[in-house]
Structure formats: structure tokens, C-alpha cells
């Protein structure tokens, strides 16, 4: 059913700077793959298959125009100290802005949704007169450490032009405090996490046989911390580690490092490297404990929310988004970032007590605020419509 206060013809152009399957791209794919009541179009670069499934949507009322003509950005441009690479990155951003202006979807859009910081920079360059309301999606902390020195410098003025700001956690939104206009609408909205229904009746096995981690293979995500902790807790036992996720861009070396680390720790025959996993509920069904091991504050910690929605016992690193969701001993456990010994201790404690795992799984199932994908879609659609109405109202008052 359509929301009565939302125009059925609201046209939203979604822009992403990459089509490789990172967390932001998978969240946007899930948003657009579920039924929604706005007219969606998408413009992305051609390389990468994150949005390939949108081509197969066969519902005539759920068609999405996908334009894959956006130029790609040089890898590492936001963090580079090379003037040449920074110049190439800036040239690519400007080329992307020109392509946006030439897109029919741009001319028709009522709202533009920039799914990443780099996409937001392109959108701002494409619309210097601020003709179209711009929604900026904050999926990373707005800090030089998260965005890179150049990325942070370029993104700050873009935020000052936003009509709406969506953040994936209160921590993320606080990192942008004072950087976007006071008149801009802002909201903390959970992204779709691949869960269509929450689990309300946890199933806890009497013994722990599998501990898992899911997420992009990236050093700050802490897969090496997970393997080290797993080895300290379970080396030489029948417990297995399932590591789901794939590297992107220039991170293949880290994936190789993780395999070498498993050998060094003596757990190579206990670790399964599964690569990218589409079936999140299926993966959660395959593990008795889920681990989140980021070495710095996580903007959201999507795997933590996935575990809560699926009533899976979870151990996460404290700080950032996970700290907003987890109440230690009630619906999960928290350990200090980068502390393999603390993580190993939490894993041993959970493995030794089925009652504690059952308590935590039950608490996870009762965690307030965890939304299904359809609920996330509805909340995003409402926000896009509110931004459009607010801009129209300001135009009438100023006109």
C-alpha cells in the first residue's frame, strides 16, 4: 500500500561511484530490489557486477532504469599523497559530473540520492545551482581516517549543500555534526541487510561447531584478529571457522595474508574461505557464533545487525555502530577493538555455556529497532519524499 502522503510519481536518481560489490553497493541493491513506491533510476560505472540482478527484475511495476556510463574513479585517489593520482581522481570526478548532467535520468529526477561520499561529490559538481534536492548517504565516518585526506577535504563542502542526510548510525551522523545545513533534514536509517523476516524463536545448538565472520576482506575489518582469536580459543579442536567475504580493488594481498596466517597459526584445516556470500540467512544458519572484529570504530557493523535479526549469538568490537546495538550479556558481547585475547576469551565463554548463548540469542531476537528489508525500504522512501516536500515548501516561501 502506498503511503497516502507520498507522491506516487516521485522520481529518485540513485548514484554510486562504483558497481563493485562493497557494503554500500549491496545495501543499495537490496533497497532497489525490494518493492518500492518511487520511480527509481540508477547510474553507475560499467565495471563490477553489484547491480546485475536489477536487470532481471520481471515485475512491470518495478522497473529500474540502469545507466552504466559513469566513468570509474582511480583506485586509492582519496588517500594518495601523489599529486598526479589526486589530479587524475579529481578529473574523473569532474567527468562523472558531466556524465550525470547529460543523463536523461538526471533531467527527470525529483531527488538525487548519492549513495557514497564520492558519488555526492560528483552530484554536487553536476548541479552547482542546486536545482535538484540532494540526499547524501553517510555510510562511513566523516573523518580523514575513514574517507582519506583528499576525500575528506573534498566531501566537507558537499555536505554543506545537502538537502537531506541519511546516516547508518548515530555515531556516523555525529561525525558530520555542524557540516551540513541546519535546514537539511537528517535521519539515522538502517540499510537493508538481506533479512526479509526477523527470527523470533532462536535455535541454539548444544555445542559450538562453527564460528563465522562475514564482510569484505579488508584489514581494518579485522579478519586477522578473528583468525588469531579463533586459534587461541579453538586450535586443534573440531570447531571450524567460516570466513565469508571477498577483497575488492587492491586488497587481494590481504586475502593471501589471511591464508598464510591460518597456516602459521596451525588452523588451516579448520578454516573455510567462502568468498562472497549472497545468502546471508543461510550463512547465519551455518554458524553458532558470529564475530565482528573491526579494528577501529565501525560506522554501522552490518553483520551485527544481521546477527540480531537472525537471533544469532554475536561477539563484536566496542565503539561505533555496534556499541549502539549491543548490550553486553543481554543480546551480544563486546570486546575492545584489535584485542585478539579478549575476543578469544569471549568465544571460549560462549562455547562453554549453551545457556549463555541461548540467553544472548533470545535477547537478540528481542532487540528493538531492527528492521526487515521491506521496513527499511519504506523508511527510505518516506525520507526521499520529505526532502522533496521540504525543498518545495522553501521554494514557495522564498518565491
C-alpha positions in Angstrom: 0.0 0.0 0.0 1.3 3.4 -0.9 1.8 6.0 1.9 -1.0 8.5 1.4 1.2 11.5 1.8 3.8 10.4 -0.7 3.5 11.3 -4.5 3.3 8.1 -6.5 5.4 9.7 -9.2 8.4 10.7 -7.0 11.4 10.1 -9.2 14.7 9.3 -7.4 18.0 9.0 -9.2 20.5 6.9 -7.2 24.1 7.5 -7.9 27.1 5.3 -6.9 30.7 5.8 -7.8 31.3 2.1 -8.2 29.5 -1.1 -9.2 31.9 -3.4 -7.3 30.0 -5.2 -4.5 31.1 -3.3 -1.4 28.8 -2.8 1.6 27.3 0.4 0.3 26.5 -1.1 -3.1 24.9 -4.3 -1.6 22.8 -2.1 0.6 21.6 -0.1 -2.4 21.0 -3.2 -4.4 18.8 -4.6 -1.6 16.9 -1.2 -1.4 16.1 -1.2 -5.1 15.4 -5.0 -5.4 12.5 -4.9 -2.9 9.2 -3.4 -3.9 9.2 0.4 -3.5 6.8 3.2 -4.4 9.1 5.7 -6.1 10.3 5.7 -9.7 14.0 4.6 -9.3 16.8 5.1 -11.8 20.5 4.3 -11.2 23.7 5.5 -12.7 27.0 3.7 -12.0 30.2 2.8 -13.8 30.2 -0.3 -16.0 32.9 -2.5 -14.3 31.6 -4.6 -11.4 28.5 -6.8 -11.0 26.9 -5.5 -7.9 23.7 -4.3 -9.6 23.4 -7.1 -12.3 20.4 -8.5 -10.5 18.4 -5.3 -11.3 18.4 -6.3 -15.0 16.4 -9.4 -14.1 13.5 -7.8 -12.3 10.4 -9.0 -14.2 7.7 -7.0 -12.3 6.4 -4.4 -14.8 5.6 -2.1 -11.8 9.1 -2.4 -10.5 11.4 -1.5 -13.4 14.6 0.4 -12.9 16.5 2.3 -15.5 20.1 1.4 -15.0 22.7 3.6 -16.8 26.3 2.2 -16.6 28.0 5.1 -18.3 29.6 6.8 -15.3 33.4 6.9 -15.5 35.3 4.9 -12.9 37.5 6.5 -10.3 41.2 5.7 -9.9 41.8 3.3 -7.0 43.3 5.0 -4.0 42.7 8.5 -5.1 41.2 9.7 -1.8 44.2 8.6 0.3 47.1 9.2 -2.1 49.9 11.6 -1.4 50.7 11.6 -5.1 49.7 14.9 -6.8 49.4 13.1 -10.1 46.9 10.5 -8.7 44.9 13.2 -6.9 44.7 15.2 -10.1 43.5 12.1 -12.0 40.9 11.4 -9.3 39.6 15.0 -9.5 39.5 14.8 -13.3 37.4 11.6 -13.0 35.0 13.3 -10.6 34.5 16.1 -13.0 34.0 13.7 -15.9 31.4 11.9 -13.8 29.6 15.2 -13.1 29.5 15.9 -16.8 28.0 12.5 -17.5 25.4 13.0 -14.8 24.3 16.3 -16.4 23.9 14.5 -19.7 21.8 11.6 -18.3 18.1 11.7 -19.1 17.5 10.4 -15.5 19.3 13.5 -14.1 17.0 15.8 -16.0 13.9 14.0 -14.8 14.8 13.5 -11.2 12.8 15.0 -8.3 15.5 13.9 -5.8 19.1 12.7 -6.3 20.4 10.1 -3.8 24.2 10.0 -3.6 24.9 6.5 -2.1 28.6 7.3 -1.2 30.8 10.2 -0.5 32.4 10.1 -3.9 29.0 10.0 -5.6 28.0 13.0 -3.6 31.0 15.0 -4.8 30.0 14.2 -8.4 26.4 15.2 -7.8 27.4 18.5 -6.3 29.7 19.3 -9.2 27.0 18.4 -11.6 24.5 20.8 -10.0 26.2 24.0 -9.0 22.9 25.9 -8.9 21.4 23.3 -6.6 18.4 22.7 -8.9 17.7 19.2 -7.7 17.3 18.2 -4.0 20.4 16.2 -2.9 20.3 13.4 -0.4 23.7 12.4 0.9 24.1 8.9 2.3 26.7 8.7 5.1 28.0 5.1 5.3 31.5 6.0 6.6 32.5 8.2 9.5 33.2 11.8 8.2 36.8 11.8 9.2 40.2 11.9 7.4 40.9 8.4 8.6 37.7 6.9 7.1 37.5 9.0 3.9 41.1 9.6 3.2 42.8 13.1 3.4 41.7 14.2 -0.1 38.3 12.5 0.2 37.6 14.3 3.5 38.7 17.7 2.2 36.5 17.3 -1.0 33.5 16.0 0.8 33.1 18.6 3.5 31.8 21.4 1.2 29.5 18.9 -0.5 27.8 18.2 2.9 27.1 22.0 3.2 24.9 21.7 0.1 22.9 18.7 1.2 19.1 18.9 1.4 18.9 15.6 3.3 21.4 13.4 5.1 20.9 9.7 5.8 23.3 8.1 8.3 23.6 4.4 9.0 24.2 5.0 12.8 24.1 7.8 15.4 27.9 7.6 15.5 28.1 8.3 11.8 25.7 11.2 12.0 27.6 12.7 14.9 30.8 12.6 12.9 29.1 15.1 10.4 27.8 17.4 13.1 28.0 21.0 12.0 29.0 20.1 8.5 25.5 20.1 6.9 23.0 23.0 6.9 20.7 23.4 9.8 17.7 23.4 7.4 18.7 20.0 5.9 16.7 17.0 7.0 18.6 14.2 8.7 17.8 10.7 9.8 19.5 7.6 11.1 18.1 4.8 8.9 19.1 1.2 8.9 20.1 -0.1 5.5 18.6 -3.3 4.1 20.6 -6.2 5.4 19.3 -9.1 3.4 16.8 -10.2 6.0 13.1 -10.3 4.9 11.8 -11.6 8.3 13.2 -11.4 11.8 13.7 -14.7 13.7 11.7 -14.7 16.9 12.4 -18.3 18.1 16.2 -18.8 18.4 17.7 -22.2 17.8 20.8 -22.8 19.8 22.8 -26.0 19.3 24.0 -27.8 22.4 27.7 -27.5 21.3 29.6 -24.9 19.2 30.9 -26.4 15.9 31.3 -23.3 13.7 32.2 -19.7 14.4 31.9 -17.3 11.5 32.6 -13.8 10.2 31.1 -12.2 7.2 32.2 -9.0 5.4 34.6 -7.6 2.9 38.2 -8.8 3.3 39.8 -5.6 4.4 42.5 -5.1 7.0 40.5 -2.7 9.2 37.6 -5.2 9.3 39.9 -7.3 11.4 39.7 -10.8 9.8 43.3 -11.3 11.0 42.2 -10.5 14.6 39.4 -13.1 14.2 41.8 -15.8 13.0 44.2 -15.1 15.8 41.5 -15.2 18.4 39.9 -18.4 16.9 43.3 -20.1 17.0 43.8 -19.2 20.7 40.3 -20.5 21.5 39.8 -23.5 19.2 43.1 -24.6 17.6 43.2 -28.4 17.5 39.5 -28.9 18.2 36.6 -29.9 16.0 35.4 -26.3 15.8 35.6 -24.7 12.4 35.9 -21.1 11.2 33.8 -19.9 8.3 35.2 -16.7 6.7 32.8 -15.2 4.2 33.7 -12.2 2.1 35.9 -11.2 -0.8 38.6 -8.5 -1.3 38.0 -5.5 -3.6 40.3 -3.3 -5.6 43.9 -3.6 -4.3 43.1 -5.8 -1.3 43.8 -9.2 -2.8 47.2 -9.2 -0.9 45.3 -9.1 2.4 43.3 -12.2 1.4 46.6 -14.0 0.7 47.9 -12.8 4.0 45.0 -14.3 5.8 45.5 -17.7 4.2 49.2 -17.6 5.3 48.2 -16.6 8.8 45.9 -19.6 9.1 48.8 -21.9 8.2 51.1 -20.1 10.6 48.5 -20.4 13.4 48.1 -24.1 12.7 44.4 -23.8 11.9 44.4 -24.0 8.1 42.5 -27.3 8.1 39.8 -25.7 10.4 39.2 -22.5 8.3 36.9 -22.3 5.2 37.4 -19.2 3.0 33.9 -19.0 1.4 34.3 -15.9 -0.8 31.4 -13.5 -1.3 28.1 -14.9 0.1 24.8 -13.7 -1.2 22.6 -15.9 1.1 23.1 -14.1 4.4 20.4 -16.0 6.3 21.9 -19.3 5.0 25.3 -18.3 6.2 24.0 -17.3 9.7 22.2 -20.7 9.9 25.6 -22.3 9.3 27.4 -20.7 12.3 26.8 -21.0 16.1 28.5 -17.7 16.9 29.1 -14.7 14.6 32.1 -12.4 15.1 32.6 -8.8 14.2 36.2 -7.7 14.6 36.8 -4.2 13.2 40.0 -2.6 14.5 38.6 0.9 14.5 35.1 2.2 15.3 32.7 0.8 12.7 30.1 3.2 11.2 27.4 0.6 11.3 28.6 -3.0 11.7 26.1 -4.5 9.2 26.9 -8.1 10.3 26.0 -7.2 13.8 22.5 -6.1 12.8 22.2 -9.2 10.6 23.0 -11.4 13.6 20.5 -9.6 15.8 17.8 -10.0 13.1 18.6 -13.7 12.8 18.9 -14.3 16.6 22.5 -15.5 16.3 24.9 -15.0 19.2 27.3 -12.3 18.3 30.6 -11.0 19.6 31.5 -7.5 18.3 34.2 -4.9 18.9 33.1 -2.0 21.1 32.6 1.6 19.8 30.8 3.0 16.8 27.6 1.4 15.4 27.9 -2.0 17.1 28.0 -0.3 20.5 24.6 1.3 19.7 23.1 -2.1 19.2 24.8 -4.5 21.6 24.0 -4.7 25.4 26.8 -7.0 26.7 25.5 -10.2 28.2 21.9 -9.4 27.0 21.9 -9.6 23.2 25.6 -10.0 22.4 29.1 -9.5 23.7 31.5 -6.5 23.2 35.4 -6.7 23.2 38.0 -3.9 22.7 39.0 -3.3 19.0 42.1 -5.2 17.9 42.3 -7.3 21.1 42.6 -10.9 20.0 43.0 -12.2 23.5 39.7 -10.6 24.7 37.9 -11.9 21.6 39.3 -15.4 22.3 38.1 -15.2 25.9 34.6 -14.2 24.8 34.5 -17.0 22.3 35.6 -19.6 24.9 33.0 -18.3 27.4 30.2 -18.6 24.8 31.4 -22.0 23.6 31.4 -23.4 27.1 27.9 -22.3 28.0 24.8 -23.2 25.9 22.7 -21.3 28.5 24.6 -18.1 27.9 24.3 -18.5 24.1 20.6 -19.1 24.5 20.2 -16.0 26.7 22.0 -13.9 24.1 20.2 -15.3 21.2 16.9 -14.7 22.9 17.9 -11.1 23.7 19.0 -10.7 20.0 15.5 -11.7 18.9 14.0 -9.1 21.2 16.3 -6.2 20.2 14.2 -3.2 19.4 14.6 -1.3 16.2 16.0 -4.0 14.0 14.1 -3.6 10.7 13.4 -6.0 7.9 14.4 -5.0 4.4 10.8 -4.0 3.5 10.7 -1.8 6.5 14.0 -0.2 5.5 12.7 0.5 2.0 9.6 2.2 3.4 11.6 4.4 5.7 14.0 5.5 2.9 11.0 6.2 0.6 9.4 8.4 3.2 12.7 10.3 3.7 13.1 11.0 0.0 9.6 12.3 -0.1 10.1 14.5 2.9 13.2 16.1 1.4 11.3 16.8 -1.8 8.4 18.4 0.1 10.8 20.5 2.3 12.6 21.9 -0.7 9.2 22.7 -2.4 8.0 24.4 0.7 11.1 26.5 1.0 10.8 27.5 -2.7 7.2 28.6 -2.2 8.2 30.7 0.9 11.1 32.3 -0.9 9.2 32.8 -4.1 
